[in-house]
């Protein structure tokens, strides 16, 4: 007598995990530097952002979407919850130690992070596609990065961003989160100090 094969809860969990990992991998296909025009207002359902000639996308304050709450372990083994930074302007940078453009922009992030810390700005990294924390920690030490980074090797945290909004679609990606926890700007390219400040300063000036 034959019957339908039953799948154990463990098998189902493995299938879900595999699907999530595959989706994260697809999300990160545009890795390490991108001039994608996916930020065009016509792309994605409900898109309401404008991309400048410099490749930086911005959203008017009244049209912004909330950034997802990101929680997890940091590279140094601590815990981080972006909800703790509500009321601050957050600079969220997606990076990997294997990514040459990430290395090129790192010194600019270190400098601006140090110079804006007392202005209510919090820098947070999301390290992804590093299979262990060792190369990422070495990267931070070499570049002098002192702000925290969530460890997200499979890109699961990135999947929390809603499609059609200013979600990360490449490595590096930088997002500016306003004081109310909404996504105000995005760049999917390595940033000079000038471009980084050009994204950050208008949001920092908002009251």
Secondary structure, 3 states (H helix, E strand, C coil): CCCCCCCCHHHHHHHHHHHHHHHHHHHCCCCCCCCCCCCCCCCCCCCCCEECCCCEEECCHHHCCECCCCEEEECCCCEEEHHHHCCCEEEEEEECCCCHHHHHHHHHHHHHHHHHHHHCEEEEEEECCCCCHHHHHHHHHHHCCCCCEEECCCCCHHHHCCCCCCCCCCCCEEEEECCCCEEEEEECCCCCHHHHHHHHHHHHCCC
